[in-house]
């Protein structure tokens, strides 16, 4: 079963709610990508949300592209279940 992530930016903190009930919170975009990768989230299984509620900020197009690019990079660096040292 595919796990999806819904991401919001709330007070400079990226918060991902996963479809399996888990939640990941990171202030750094690369750390968020790493957490999502470790949870088995693929780049196409990420959606970004913004409701305009107090404290919530819009995730820019550049941030969205950067997060997906980092997820793709992490997936490419994984070979047969072993991470390649950079």
C-alpha positions as CSV (number, residue, x, y, z in Angstrom):
1,X,0.0,0.0,0.0
2,X,1.3,3.4,-0.9
3,X,1.8,5.9,1.9
4,X,1.1,9.5,1.0
5,X,2.1,12.7,2.7
6,X,0.3,16.0,3.1
7,X,2.6,18.9,3.9
8,X,1.9,22.3,5.4
9,X,4.2,25.1,6.6
10,X,3.2,26.3,10.0
11,X,5.3,29.0,11.7
12,X,8.5,28.1,9.9
13,X,8.0,24.3,10.6
14,X,7.3,21.8,7.8
15,X,4.6,19.4,9.1
16,X,3.9,16.2,7.1
17,X,0.8,14.2,8.0
18,X,1.2,10.7,6.6
19,X,-1.7,8.6,5.4
20,X,-0.8,5.8,7.9
21,X,-1.3,8.3,10.8
22,X,2.3,9.2,11.5
23,X,3.5,12.8,11.6
24,X,6.9,14.3,10.7
25,X,7.9,17.8,11.8
26,X,11.1,19.5,10.6
27,X,12.3,23.1,10.2
28,X,14.8,22.2,7.5
29,X,13.6,21.1,4.0
30,X,16.3,18.6,3.5
31,X,15.7,17.0,6.9
32,X,12.0,16.8,6.0
33,X,12.9,15.0,2.7
34,X,15.1,12.6,4.6
35,X,12.3,11.9,7.1
36,X,9.8,11.3,4.3
37,X,12.3,9.1,2.4
38,X,12.9,7.0,5.6
39,X,9.1,6.6,5.9
40,X,8.9,5.3,2.3
41,X,7.3,8.3,0.7
42,X,7.9,8.7,-3.0
43,X,8.2,12.2,-4.7
44,X,4.8,11.7,-6.5
45,X,3.1,10.8,-3.2
46,X,3.5,14.2,-1.7
47,X,0.9,16.9,-1.8
48,X,1.2,20.5,-0.4
49,X,-1.6,22.2,1.4
50,X,-2.4,25.7,2.4
51,X,-5.7,26.8,4.0
52,X,-4.7,30.3,5.0
53,X,-5.3,29.7,8.7
54,X,-3.5,31.8,11.3
55,X,0.2,30.9,11.5
56,X,0.2,28.8,8.3
57,X,2.4,30.0,5.4
58,X,2.2,29.1,1.8
59,X,4.9,26.6,0.6
60,X,6.5,28.3,-2.4
61,X,6.8,26.5,-5.8
62,X,10.6,26.6,-5.3
63,X,10.3,24.8,-1.9
64,X,8.0,22.2,-3.5
65,X,10.4,21.5,-6.3
66,X,13.4,21.4,-3.9
67,X,11.7,18.8,-1.6
68,X,10.7,16.5,-4.5
69,X,14.2,16.9,-6.1
70,X,15.8,15.9,-2.7
71,X,13.4,12.9,-2.5
72,X,14.5,11.8,-6.0
73,X,18.2,12.2,-5.1
74,X,17.8,10.1,-2.0
75,X,16.0,7.4,-4.0
76,X,18.7,7.3,-6.6
77,X,21.5,7.0,-4.0
78,X,19.9,3.9,-2.6
79,X,21.1,0.7,-4.2
80,X,19.8,-2.8,-3.1
81,X,18.7,-1.3,0.2
82,X,22.1,0.1,1.0
83,X,22.7,3.9,1.0
84,X,25.7,5.0,-1.0
85,X,28.1,7.3,0.9
86,X,28.5,10.6,-0.7
